Amino acid sequence: MGRKRKKQFFDLEENRYGMFMNENSFNLDIMYGRNYLKSDVVHLIKIYRVNIIESKTHDLYGQSKAKDKKYFPPVAINAMVGIDDEKQEFYGKSQGGIVREDTGPMLFGVYLDELKEKHLEINRGDIVEYNMSGERPRYYEVEDAQNVTDVTSQTIAGFKSYWKRILAIPIKSDSIGFLEGDSLT
């Protein structure tokens, strides 16, 4: 004779996530998204982190000139990249000066798991290299690294955060020391 199994019961009010999203389905969605970025979209960007230990800084203010900054070796990550339309800016403050044309700001999203796997933390002031056209890389400086990711727009079904959005602005090559022939480290 068979034994009756005890029916498992859980309170839907306290365990509301189990109805729509659980840890397994969350991890499956993350795996699909990361695979999509690696195989279909393939936007590789390189992050150059500022090495604040080896960079030469001002004694009083702690700031560094472009030529005095040192960087760690670049780390390549997969990201969903969006670059705004080009815009014209003038060198200097006056409207009658030399015109500079460049792309608009770059906005990219990266999975938190990828940052964790590569032991990478992106901060304001880091340099982003991206070569969209294949002709030459463009460089951007991180303006907003969005270190607080606990917002609903970056969750799956309100379950938990899984990505962060980073804003970087285009920079001139003379503001990066390693472009002028300096070494990366």
C-alpha positions as CSV (number, residue, x, y, z in Angstrom):
1,M,0.0,0.0,0.0
2,G,1.2,3.5,-0.8
3,R,1.8,6.3,1.6
4,K,0.1,9.6,1.0
5,R,2.5,12.4,0.4
6,K,2.2,15.4,2.5
7,K,1.1,18.3,0.2
8,Q,3.6,21.2,0.3
9,F,2.0,24.6,1.0
10,F,3.5,28.0,0.7
11,D,2.0,31.4,1.4
12,L,1.6,33.4,-1.8
13,E,1.7,36.7,0.0
14,E,5.2,36.0,1.4
15,N,6.5,34.2,-1.6
16,R,5.1,36.3,-4.4
17,Y,8.3,36.0,-6.5
18,G,7.7,32.3,-6.9
19,M,4.6,33.0,-9.0
20,F,6.2,35.0,-11.7
21,M,10.0,34.8,-11.3
22,N,12.2,32.4,-9.4
23,E,15.9,32.0,-9.2
24,N,16.1,29.4,-11.9
25,S,14.0,31.3,-14.5
26,F,16.0,34.5,-13.6
27,N,19.3,32.8,-14.2
28,L,18.0,31.3,-17.5
29,D,17.0,34.7,-18.7
30,I,20.4,36.1,-17.8
31,M,22.1,33.2,-19.7
32,Y,20.0,33.9,-22.8
33,G,20.7,37.6,-22.7
34,R,24.5,37.2,-22.3
35,N,24.6,34.6,-25.1
36,Y,22.7,37.0,-27.3
37,L,25.4,39.7,-26.7
38,K,28.2,37.3,-27.3
39,S,26.9,35.6,-30.5
40,D,24.4,37.9,-32.2
41,V,25.1,41.6,-31.3
42,V,28.8,41.4,-30.5
43,H,29.6,44.9,-29.3
44,L,33.0,44.6,-27.6
45,I,34.3,47.6,-25.7
46,K,37.5,48.0,-23.7
47,I,37.6,49.6,-20.3
48,Y,40.8,51.3,-19.2
49,R,40.7,51.8,-15.4
50,V,42.7,54.6,-14.0
51,N,45.6,53.4,-11.8
52,I,45.4,55.9,-8.9
53,I,48.4,54.5,-7.1
54,E,50.9,55.0,-10.0
55,S,49.3,58.2,-11.4
56,K,51.1,61.4,-10.5
57,T,48.8,63.7,-8.5
58,H,48.8,67.3,-7.3
59,D,49.9,67.5,-3.6
60,L,47.0,69.6,-2.5
61,Y,44.0,68.7,-4.7
62,G,44.9,65.1,-5.7
63,Q,44.1,65.8,-9.4
64,S,46.2,64.5,-12.3
65,K,47.0,66.0,-15.6
66,A,46.3,63.8,-18.7
67,K,50.0,63.1,-19.2
68,D,50.5,62.0,-15.6
69,K,47.7,59.4,-15.5
70,K,48.5,55.7,-15.7
71,Y,46.1,53.0,-16.6
72,F,45.6,49.3,-15.9
73,P,45.6,47.0,-19.0
74,P,42.3,47.1,-20.8
75,V,39.5,44.7,-20.0
76,A,37.2,43.7,-22.9
77,I,33.5,43.3,-22.1
78,N,30.3,42.6,-24.1
79,A,27.8,45.4,-23.9
80,M,24.7,46.8,-25.5
81,V,26.0,50.0,-27.0
82,G,24.1,53.1,-28.2
83,I,25.8,56.3,-29.5
84,D,24.0,59.5,-30.0
85,D,24.1,61.5,-33.2
86,E,27.1,63.7,-33.9
87,K,27.3,67.2,-32.7
88,Q,29.5,70.2,-33.4
89,E,31.3,71.9,-30.5
90,F,33.7,74.8,-30.5
91,Y,37.1,74.6,-29.0
92,G,37.1,77.1,-26.2
93,K,34.2,79.1,-25.0
94,S,33.6,81.4,-27.9
95,Q,31.2,80.6,-30.8
96,G,33.5,81.9,-33.4
97,G,36.4,79.5,-32.9
98,I,37.4,76.3,-34.5
99,V,34.7,73.7,-34.8
100,R,35.1,70.2,-33.5
101,E,32.8,67.4,-34.8
102,D,32.5,64.2,-32.9
103,T,29.9,61.6,-31.9
104,G,27.4,62.2,-29.2
105,P,27.6,60.5,-25.8
106,M,27.8,56.8,-25.5
107,L,25.2,54.9,-23.4
108,F,25.9,51.3,-22.8
109,G,24.5,48.5,-20.7
110,V,26.5,45.7,-19.2
111,Y,25.5,42.6,-17.2
112,L,26.4,42.6,-13.5
113,D,27.5,39.0,-13.8
114,E,30.1,39.9,-16.5
115,L,31.5,42.6,-14.3
116,K,31.7,40.2,-11.4
117,E,33.4,37.5,-13.5
118,K,36.0,39.9,-14.8
119,H,36.6,41.5,-11.4
120,L,35.8,44.9,-12.9
121,E,34.3,47.9,-11.4
122,I,33.6,50.8,-13.7
123,N,34.0,54.3,-12.2
124,R,33.7,57.9,-13.3
125,G,36.9,58.9,-15.1
126,D,37.6,55.5,-16.6
127,I,38.2,55.4,-20.4
128,V,36.1,53.4,-22.8
129,E,37.4,52.3,-26.2
130,Y,34.9,51.4,-28.9
131,N,35.5,50.8,-32.7
132,M,32.1,50.8,-34.3
133,S,33.2,51.3,-38.0
134,G,36.3,49.2,-37.9
135,E,38.3,52.2,-39.2
136,R,39.6,53.6,-35.9
137,P,38.7,53.4,-32.3
138,R,36.9,56.2,-30.5
139,Y,37.5,57.0,-26.9
140,Y,35.0,58.1,-24.2
141,E,35.3,59.0,-20.6
142,V,32.8,57.6,-18.1
143,E,30.6,60.4,-16.8
144,D,28.0,58.4,-14.9
145,A,28.8,54.8,-13.8
146,Q,25.5,54.3,-12.1
147,N,26.8,52.5,-9.0
148,V,23.3,52.2,-7.5
149,T,21.5,49.5,-9.6
150,D,18.5,49.0,-7.3
151,V,16.0,50.4,-9.7
152,T,13.0,48.7,-11.2
153,S,13.9,49.4,-14.8
154,Q,17.0,47.2,-14.4
155,T,15.2,44.1,-13.1
156,I,13.4,41.2,-14.7
157,A,9.8,41.3,-13.4
158,G,10.9,43.4,-10.4
159,F,12.8,40.3,-9.1
160,K,16.4,41.7,-8.8
161,S,18.9,43.8,-10.6
162,Y,20.9,42.2,-13.4
163,W,22.5,45.1,-15.4
164,K,23.8,48.7,-15.2
165,R,23.6,51.6,-17.6
166,I,26.8,53.7,-18.1
167,L,27.1,57.1,-19.7
168,A,30.4,58.1,-21.4
169,I,31.2,61.3,-23.2
170,P,33.6,61.5,-26.2
171,I,37.1,62.8,-25.4
172,K,40.0,64.1,-27.5
173,S,43.0,61.9,-27.9
174,D,45.3,64.4,-26.2
175,S,43.4,63.8,-22.9
176,I,44.6,60.2,-22.8
177,G,48.3,59.7,-22.1
178,F,48.6,56.2,-23.7
179,L,47.4,57.5,-27.0
180,E,50.3,59.8,-27.2
181,G,52.8,57.0,-27.0
182,D,52.8,56.4,-23.2
183,S,52.5,52.9,-21.9
184,L,49.3,51.6,-20.4
185,T,50.7,50.8,-17.0
